Amino acid sequence: MTSPASAADGPLRLHLRSRQESKPGVFVSVEKSAEWDPKQTALILCDMWDDHWCKSAARRVVELAGPLNQIVKQARDRGVFIIHAPSSVTGFYKDTPQRRLAQAAPFAKTPVPLATADRWGTAWCWTDPKHERVLPIDDSDMGCSCTGTKCTIREAWTRQIAAIDLTPGDALTDNGQETWNLLAERGIKNVVLCGVHLNMCVLGRPFAIRQQVYLGKNVALLRDFTDTMYNPERPPGVDHFTGTDLVVEHVEKFWCPTFTSADLTGRPPFRFKEDHR
C-alpha cells in the first residue's frame, strides 16, 4: 500500500480478510480492499492492563504495549478517534479529561438494546449460538499458558499499562452506552478492535466486537495486536499462537474481517518473540 507518510491526509486503505462458507463446514479466505475515512473511524483498545494474573499473558501485554502505542499514535495523527477501554479500572482515571470526555458525551439511543448480562465487572455479550459456532479452543481452564504450575486467578490489574499514552482528545470508558454516545456524537461508522484477550474480552465486552456488530458498525479486528487466553495442554492441543490464529479465523468466519498493522505502517506486522513458527 501507499506509505503512511504519503497517505497521511488520505483514507485508511485496508486489506480486510474474512472467511466465507463455500459449502457446509468449508470456509475459504477472502480478502478485499477498503477505504475508511479516518475521521469516521474509532480504534478501541481492550483491556491492555498493567498486570495480569497469568504471568505469560502479562508478559505478552508488555511486549504488545510499546509497538501498539506507536500504532495508536499514527492512527491518532491521521484523525482516528482513540478509545481506551481498560475494563473495571476506569475509576483510576476518574479525574482525567479522557474519562470526563466519555462521561460528558450526550446520550444517544442505540438501535438495538445493549447487553445487560454481567461478567468480570462490565456488561457482557456471551457466545451467540444463533450467530457463531463454538470457539475453536478450549479455554474452560481460563487459559494460563505458563508451563509447569499454573498461575492463581486473581484481580492483578489496577490501570491501563503506562506504556500506552493517553492524550487530549482520547476517551476512556468500559461502558457500552458511553461508547455508543461517543461514536454517535462524532458520526463514527467504523470501529477497529485490538488488545486482549480475543477469545474473551475482545469479543464479549460491552464495547467490543459482538456488541459493535449488533449495533450495525463496520467492525474490524487488528489481528496482529491481539492475544488469547489459551493453554496448549487443552484441546485442540496446538501451540499458543496457533490457538490465537484459530480464534482470529473464528472471528473472520462469524463476526467481522481482520487486517494487520502493515496497512497503517507500511512495515511488517507485529509478531511475538516467543512465536517461533
GUTI-208349 format. One record per residue: x, y, z of N, C-alpha, C in turn; residue in three letters. Coordinates in pm, whole numbers, padded with zeros to 5 digits, always signed. Layout:
% GUTI-208349
XYZXYZXYZALA;...
//
This chain:
% GUTI-208349
+00083-00119+00000+00000+00000+00000+00086+00124+00000MET;+00026+00239-00022+00097+00365-00015+00149+00385+00126THR;+00271+00437+00139+00328+00455+00272+00245+00552+00353SER;+00240+00535+00486+00162+00625+00571+00202+00770+00555PRO;+00333+00795+00532+00377+00933+00520+00315+01001+00399ALA;+00303+00928+00288+00247+00989+00168+00096+00987+00167SER;+00035+00910+00260-00112+00898+00263-00170+00957+00390ALA;-00094+01044+00456-00135+01093+00587-00268+01164+00585ALA;-00300+01229+00474-00426+01303+00466-00534+01225+00392ASP;-00504+01102+00351-00599+01024+00274-00674+00924+00359GLY;-00750+00838+00294-00825+00736+00368-00734+00627+00421PRO;-00787+00552+00517-00720+00430+00561-00745+00323+00455LEU;-00639+00275+00395-00651+00173+00291-00622+00038+00353ARG;-00725-00040+00369-00717-00164+00446-00738-00285+00356LEU;-00669-00394+00391-00690-00523+00326-00766-00610+00426HIS;-00895-00617+00408-00983-00683+00504-01000-00830+00468LEU;-00961-00916+00562-00969-01061+00540-01087-01120+00615ARG;-01167-01196+00545-01278-01267+00608-01279-01410+00555SER;-01371-01491+00609-01380-01630+00565-01526-01662+00532ARG;-01546-01707+00409-01680-01735+00361-01701-01886+00349GLN;-01821-01930+00383-01853-02073+00378-01888-02110+00234GLU;-01796-02181+00168-01817-02220+00029-01912-02339+00016SER;-01911-02425+00116-02007-02535+00129-02011-02569+00276LYS;-02112-02643+00321-02126-02664+00466-01997-02710+00533PRO;-01952-02629+00628-01834-02663+00706-01702-02631+00640GLY;-01705-02576+00519-01581-02543+00448-01574-02392+00428VAL;-01472-02330+00483-01455-02185+00474-01332-02153+00393PHE;-01344-02051+00308-01231-02006+00228-01198-01862+00266VAL;-01069-01830+00264-01024-01695+00298-01049-01602+00181SER;-01107-01487+00211-01138-01387+00109-01083-01253+00157VAL;-01012-01184+00072-00958-01052+00108-01011-00948+00012GLU;-01052-00836+00066-01096-00726-00019-01035-00596+00032LYS;-01015-00503-00058-00961-00372-00022-01075-00279+00017SER;-01048-00195+00114-01148-00098+00159-01079+00032+00193ALA;-01151+00141+00178-01101+00272+00218-01195+00329+00323GLU;-01140+00355+00440-01219+00410+00551-01172+00552+00581TRP;-01266+00639+00600-01235+00776+00640-01184+00774+00785ASP;-01063+00821+00810-01012+00818+00947-01103+00891+01046PRO;-01166+00998+01002-01249+01077+01092-01383+01011+01120LYS;-01412+00903+01049-01531+00824+01077-01494+00688+01135GLN;-01374+00681+01193-01320+00554+01244-01273+00571+01388THR;-01303+00471+01471-01253+00467+01609-01167+00342+01626ALA;-01062+00356+01707-00977+00243+01747-00997+00222+01896LEU;-01047+00104+01934-01075+00073+02074-00970-00024+02126ILE;-00905+00013+02236-00801-00068+02298-00862-00143+02416LEU;-00876-00273+02402-00946-00354+02502-00850-00411+02606CYS;-00872-00375+02731-00812-00442+02848-00661-00457+02842ASP;-00593-00352+02795-00446-00352+02797-00400-00308+02936MET;-00420-00398+03033-00396-00367+03173-00247-00363+03207TRP;-00219-00311+03328-00081-00301+03377-00027-00433+03430ASP;-00114-00531+03453-00070-00661+03501-00179-00762+03473ASP;-00152-00888+03495-00250-00995+03473-00219-01108+03568HIS;-00322-01185+03604-00299-01297+03696-00212-01405+03634TRP;-00214-01416+03501-00131-01513+03430+00000-01446+03388CYS;+00112-01499+03433+00240-01435+03408+00274-01429+03259LYS;+00242-01534+03186+00273-01533+03042+00184-01434+02969SER;+00057-01423+03009-00032-01324+02948+00018-01183+02976ALA;+00061-01159+03102+00114-01027+03138+00239-00995+03057ALA;+00324-01094+03037+00447-01073+02960+00415-01035+02815ARG;+00315-01097+02757+00280-01065+02619+00216-00927+02607ARG;+00139-00884+02708+00083-00749+02705+00195-00645+02708VAL;+00296-00669+02792+00410-00577+02795+00477-00570+02658VAL;+00490-00685+02593+00553-00688+02461+00468-00616+02357GLU;+00337-00629+02369+00245-00562+02276+00243-00410+02293LEU;+00257-00365+02418+00219-00228+02452+00300-00122+02379ALA;+00432-00135+02376+00513-00033+02311+00483-00020+02163GLY;+00487-00130+02087+00451-00122+01945+00307-00075+01923PRO;+00213-00118+02009+00076-00073+01994+00065+00077+02017LEU;+00140+00130+02111+00137+00274+02135+00179+00351+02010ASN;+00273+00298+01933+00313+00363+01809+00202+00355+01704GLN;+00131+00243+01699+00016+00231+01608-00091+00331+01646ILE;-00119+00342+01776-00219+00436+01825-00181+00579+01787VAL;-00055+00613+01803-00010+00747+01770-00030+00777+01622LYS;+00007+00682+01537-00009+00703+01393-00157+00716+01357GLN;-00240+00631+01415-00384+00639+01388-00441+00772+01435ALA;-00404+00813+01556-00450+00940+01612-00409+01057+01524ARG;-00284+01055+01478-00234+01164+01394-00309+01174+01262ASP;-00368+01065+01219-00444+01066+01094-00591+01097+01115ARG;-00631+01119+01240-00768+01158+01268-00857+01050+01323GLY;-00802+00930+01349-00880+00822+01409-00906+00856+01556VAL;-01028+00832+01601-01067+00857+01740-01022+00739+01826PHE;-00951+00766+01933-00895+00661+02019-00978+00648+02145ILE;-01024+00525+02171-01097+00494+02294-01017+00390+02372ILE;-00971+00429+02489-00903+00337+02580-01011+00268+02663HIS;-01005+00135+02670-01110+00060+02738-01049-00043+02834ALA;-00990+00004+02945-00937-00088+03045-01048-00127+03143PRO;-01113-00238+03119-01234-00275+03192-01209-00287+03341SER;-01305-00238+03418-01315-00248+03564-01216-00161+03639SER;-01132-00084+03568-01038+00004+03638-01052+00149+03592VAL;-01168+00184+03536-01187+00322+03491-01185+00420+03609THR;-01214+00372+03730-01208+00459+03847-01070+00519+03869GLY;-00966+00451+03824-00830+00504+03835-00818+00637+03760PHE;-00904+00655+03659-00895+00771+03571-01007+00873+03594TYR;-01070+00868+03711-01193+00945+03732-01175+01095+03713LYS;-01057+01149+03734-01036+01293+03721-00962+01333+03594ASP;-00947+01239+03501-00874+01268+03378-00968+01325+03272THR;-00915+01405+03181-01000+01456+03072-01052+01345+02982PRO;-00978+01235+02969-01024+01124+02884-01148+01057+02943GLN;-01149+01040+03076-01266+00979+03140-01384+01076+03137ARG;-01358+01204+03163-01466+01302+03163-01526+01319+03023ARG;-01442+01305+02921-01493+01316+02784-01597+01208+02756LEU;-01569+01086+02800-01664+00977+02779-01793+01000+02858ALA;-01781+01047+02980-01899+01069+03065-01984+01185+03015GLN;-01921+01282+02948-01992+01403+02906-02060+01389+02770ALA;-02030+01284+02695-02092+01269+02563-02243+01259+02577ALA;-02318+01333+02495-02465+01331+02507-02524+01193+02480PRO;-02627+01160+02555-02692+01030+02539-02746+01016+02398PHE;-02726+00897+02341-02781+00863+02209-02845+00725+02221ALA;-02965+00713+02172-03038+00585+02179-02974+00485+02083LYS;-02953+00365+02130-02895+00260+02046-03003+00197+01958THR;-02966+00147+01839-03065+00086+01750-03117-00048+01800PRO;-03040-00114+01885-03082-00239+01949-03043-00229+02096VAL;-03107-00304+02183-03070-00299+02325-02926-00342+02348PRO;-02861-00278+02443-02726-00314+02480-02726-00437+02571LEU;-02616-00507+02573-02601-00622+02662-02617-00578+02807ALA;-02680-00662+02886-02700-00632+03028-02646-00740+03120THR;-02615-00859+03066-02556-00965+03149-02425-00915+03208ALA;-02397-00956+03330-02278-00907+03399-02170-01014+03401ASP;-02047-00972+03372-01932-01062+03384-01806-00980+03401ARG;-01727-01013+03500-01595-00953+03519-01598-00801+03525TRP;-01703-00746+03588-01706-00603+03614-01771-00516+03512GLY;-01820-00574+03400-01893-00496+03299-02009-00581+03248THR;-02093-00518+03165-02191-00596+03089-02115-00687+02993ALA;-02185-00790+02942-02115-00891+02862-02205-00946+02751TRP;-02148-00957+02631-02214-01026+02520-02160-01168+02512CYS;-02241-01263+02555-02197-01402+02558-02194-01462+02418TRP;-02127-01576+02406-02127-01651+02281-02270-01669+02233THR;-02293-01643+02105-02427-01642+02049-02444-01757+01950ASP;-02511-01866+01991-02523-01982+01902-02602-01952+01776PRO;-02679-01844+01774-02752-01806+01653-02660-01737+01551LYS;-02544-01694+01600-02456-01614+01516-02321-01682+01490HIS;-02281-01774+01576-02148-01833+01566-02150-01975+01618GLU;-02049-02049+01583-02029-02183+01638-01941-02174+01762ARG;-01917-02286+01826-01837-02284+01948-01696-02237+01914VAL;-01629-02178+02012-01492-02134+01990-01402-02254+01959LEU;-01300-02234+01878-01215-02346+01835-01110-02388+01937PRO;-01102-02317+02050-01008-02356+02156-01085-02376+02286ILE;-01033-02463+02368-01093-02490+02499-01027-02397+02601ASP;-01102-02297+02645-01049-02204+02745-01119-02222+02880ASP;-01174-02342+02901-01251-02366+03023-01166-02361+03149SER;-01033-02373+03134-00944-02361+03250-00892-02218+03264ASP;-00949-02124+03186-00915-01981+03184-00785-01952+03110MET;-00718-02054+03058-00618-02033+02956-00479-01992+02997GLY;-00437-02020+03117-00299-01989+03156-00204-02074+03070CYS;-00112-02008+02999-00021-02081+02910+00117-02099+02971SER;+00132-02069+03099+00260-02089+03166+00288-02240+03178CYS;+00413-02277+03163+00449-02418+03176+00467-02452+03325THR;+00441-02577+03356+00454-02620+03496+00334-02577+03577GLY;+00358-02522+03695+00250-02479+03784+00173-02363+03723THR;+00040-02375+03720-00044-02270+03662-00063-02156+03763LYS;-00083-02037+03710-00098-01918+03794-00233-01917+03865CYS;-00237-01854+03980-00361-01841+04057-00442-01723+04004THR;-00569-01747+03978-00656-01642+03925-00681-01538+04032ILE;-00659-01412+03999-00681-01300+04091-00699-01173+04009ARG;-00744-01065+04071-00753-00937+04002-00620-00865+04019GLU;-00536-00875+03919-00400-00823+03928-00387-00681+03873ALA;-00488-00635+03802-00477-00509+03729-00534-00391+03809TRP;-00474-00274+03790-00521-00152+03857-00544-00037+03762THR;-00490-00046+03639-00499+00063+03541-00459+00008+03405ARG;-00467+00091+03303-00411+00055+03173-00258+00062+03183GLN;-00190-00021+03107-00045-00022+03111+00009+00116+03072ILE;+00107+00164+03146+00155+00301+03131+00226+00326+02999ALA;+00267+00220+02930+00337+00237+02802+00245+00288+02692ALA;+00115+00287+02714+00020+00340+02616-00024+00478+02662ILE;+00001+00578+02579-00025+00717+02614-00172+00753+02602ASP;-00221+00829+02701-00349+00898+02690-00319+01043+02653LEU;-00380+01091+02545-00353+01228+02502-00484+01304+02491THR;-00478+01437+02485-00600+01516+02470-00678+01473+02346PRO;-00808+01459+02365-00895+01414+02256-00927+01267+02259GLY;-00847+01187+02332-00881+01046+02352-00994+01037+02454ASP;-01063+00923+02454-01165+00896+02556-01130+00767+02628ALA;-01189+00749+02747-01164+00628+02825-01295+00582+02889LEU;-01333+00458+02860-01457+00402+02913-01454+00251+02901THR;-01533+00183+02986-01558+00040+02968-01708+00014+02959ASP;-01784+00118+02926-01930+00114+02930-01987+00118+02788ASN;-02081+00027+02760-02137+00020+02626-02213+00145+02585GLY;-02293+00202+02677-02370+00322+02642-02277+00441+02620GLN;-02177+00457+02705-02083+00567+02686-02008+00553+02553GLU;-01971+00430+02520-01903+00408+02391-01993+00448+02276THR;-02119+00406+02282-02213+00441+02176-02233+00593+02168TRP;-02243+00658+02283-02260+00804+02285-02142+00873+02215ASN;-02021+00827+02244-01902+00886+02184-01902+00867+02033LEU;-01937+00748+01987-01939+00720+01844-02047+00801+01774LEU;-02166+00807+01835-02276+00880+01775-02245+01029+01766ALA;-02185+01085+01869-02154+01228+01871-02061+01267+01757GLU;-01975+01174+01717-01874+01204+01615-01909+01147+01478ARG;-02024+01085+01465-02064+01028+01337-01973+00915+01292GLY;-01923+00836+01387-01827+00730+01355-01901+00605+01308ILE;-01860+00557+01191-01921+00440+01129-01836+00315+01145LYS;-01705+00332+01158-01610+00221+01154-01543+00203+01290ASN;-01535+00080+01336-01476+00052+01467-01372-00058+01452VAL;-01250-00029+01495-01141-00126+01495-01114-00168+01639VAL;-01108-00298+01664-01075-00351+01796-00935-00407+01797LEU;-00866-00387+01910-00737-00450+01935-00724-00471+02085CYS;-00618-00538+02126-00598-00563+02269-00625-00707+02306GLY;-00655-00732+02434-00664-00868+02485-00792-00885+02569VAL;-00838-01012+02582-00795-01130+02509-00905-01169+02412HIS;-00867-01212+02293-00961-01221+02182-01075-01319+02210LEU;-01045-01434+02269-01149-01534+02292-01242-01497+02407ASN;-01208-01392+02478-01288-01349+02592-01332-01204+02574MET;-01251-01110+02620-01295-00970+02631-01308-00898+02497CYS;-01220-00926+02402-01226-00855+02273-01352-00893+02196VAL;-01406-01008+02225-01537-01046+02169-01652-01003+02259LEU;-01637-01019+02391-01753-01012+02478-01782-00883+02551GLY;-01685-00795+02570-01709-00672+02646-01816-00585+02579ARG;-01876-00493+02654-01989-00415+02601-01950-00311+02497PRO;-01819-00292+02476-01770-00201+02374-01706-00277+02259PHE;-01708-00411+02265-01620-00492+02181-01693-00550+02059ALA;-01635-00655+02000-01675-00697+01866-01822-00735+01857ILE;-01869-00828+01942-02008-00871+01928-02104-00754+01940ARG;-02084-00670+02043-02176-00558+02063-02172-00460+01948GLN;-02055-00429+01895-02045-00333+01785-02109-00388+01657GLN;-02097-00519+01634-02164-00580+01519-02315-00571+01536VAL;-02365-00604+01655-02509-00593+01680-02559-00451+01655TYR;-02476-00352+01687-02515-00212+01672-02504-00161+01530LEU;-02451-00243+01440-02450-00206+01299-02327-00133+01251GLY;-02221-00130+01330-02099-00063+01288-02021-00151+01189LYS;-01939-00086+01107-01840-00158+01028-01726-00193+01123ASN;-01709-00319+01154-01615-00361+01257-01501-00439+01193VAL;-01381-00418+01246-01265-00496+01204-01175-00520+01323ALA;-01103-00629+01319-01005-00663+01422-00865-00639+01368LEU;-00783-00570+01447-00641-00554+01415-00570-00681+01465LEU;-00556-00778+01376-00529-00915+01420-00389-00940+01471ARG;-00291-00857+01436-00157-00881+01491-00137-00815+01627ASP;-00235-00736+01671-00227-00673+01802-00337-00726+01894PHE;-00338-00857+01906-00428-00923+02000-00359-01048+02051THR;-00423-01115+02145-00370-01237+02205-00490-01313+02261ASP;-00468-01438+02299-00575-01517+02360-00531-01569+02496THR;-00630-01609+02575-00604-01690+02694-00625-01835+02650MET;-00515-01902+02620-00523-02041+02573-00404-02120+02625TYR;-00434-02231+02689-00336-02324+02742-00317-02437+02640ASN;-00198-02451+02583-00177-02555+02481-00200-02697+02529PRO;-00213-02716+02660-00243-02850+02711-00389-02888+02692GLU;-00471-02790+02655-00613-02814+02632-00641-02829+02483ARG;-00757-02889+02445-00790-02903+02304-00795-02766+02234PRO;-00749-02760+02109-00713-02872+02022-00567-02916+02032PRO;-00495-02875+02135-00360-02923+02157-00257-02864+02064GLY;-00277-02741+02022-00180-02671+01937-00103-02572+02023VAL;+00004-02512+01967+00079-02414+02044-00006-02289+02066ASP;+00034-02205+02159-00046-02089+02200-00079-01999+02082HIS;+00019-01971+01997-00002-01873+01890-00088-01930+01778PHE;-00079-02061+01755-00172-02125+01662-00314-02119+01718THR;-00326-02135+01852-00457-02119+01914-00515-01982+01890GLY;-00431-01879+01902-00478-01743+01874-00523-01731+01729THR;-00446-01787+01637-00484-01781+01496-00619-01847+01471ASP;-00646-01957+01543-00775-02024+01527-00890-01934+01572LEU;-00869-01856+01676-00974-01764+01721-00988-01649+01623VAL;-00878-01601+01566-00886-01500+01460-00972-01552+01345VAL;-00949-01676+01306-01029-01735+01199-01177-01743+01238GLU;-01204-01775+01362-01342-01777+01411-01407-01640+01395HIS;-01336-01537+01432-01387-01400+01417-01413-01370+01269VAL;-01320-01410+01183-01336-01383+01040-01454-01460+00980GLU;-01484-01576+01035-01596-01656+00985-01731-01598+01027LYS;-01740-01555+01154-01872-01530+01213-01898-01386+01255PHE;-01796-01302+01263-01820-01169+01319-01774-01054+01231TRP;-01648-01048+01197-01600-00931+01122-01468-00964+01054CYS;-01430-00885+00955-01299-00905+00892-01186-00858+00983PRO;-01064-00893+00942-00945-00852+01015-00845-00791+00918THR;-00749-00715+00973-00636-00666+00894-00517-00655+00987PHE;-00399-00629+00932-00280-00616+01013-00232-00471+01014THR;-00143-00443+01108-00088-00309+01123-00007-00265+01002SER;+00032-00359+00916+00104-00321+00794+00024-00222+00710ALA;-00109-00232+00717-00194-00138+00642-00183+00003+00697ASP;-00141+00018+00820-00128+00151+00882+00016+00201+00880LEU;+00112+00109+00882+00252+00149+00897+00336+00129+00773THR;+00294+00037+00685+00378+00001+00572+00493-00091+00610GLY;+00497-00134+00736+00603-00222+00785+00545-00361+00813ARG;+00630-00462+00832+00580-00596+00860+00491-00598+00984PRO;+00394-00688+00988+00307-00699+01107+00386-00734+01232PRO;+00326-00701+01346+00384-00737+01475+00384-00889+01491PHE;+00488-00940+01558+00496-01083+01587+00560-01100+01725ARG;+00500-01183+01810+00555-01208+01942+00691-01279+01931PHE;+00782-01244+02021+00916-01303+02020+00910-01453+02044LYS;+00814-01500+02120+00804-01642+02152+00736-01723+02042GLU;+00689-01655+01939+00622-01724+01828+00730-01769+01728ASP;+00771-01896+01741+00880-01948+01660+00830-02028+01540HIS;+00708-02014+01503+00656-02092+01392+00720-02050+01260ARG;
//
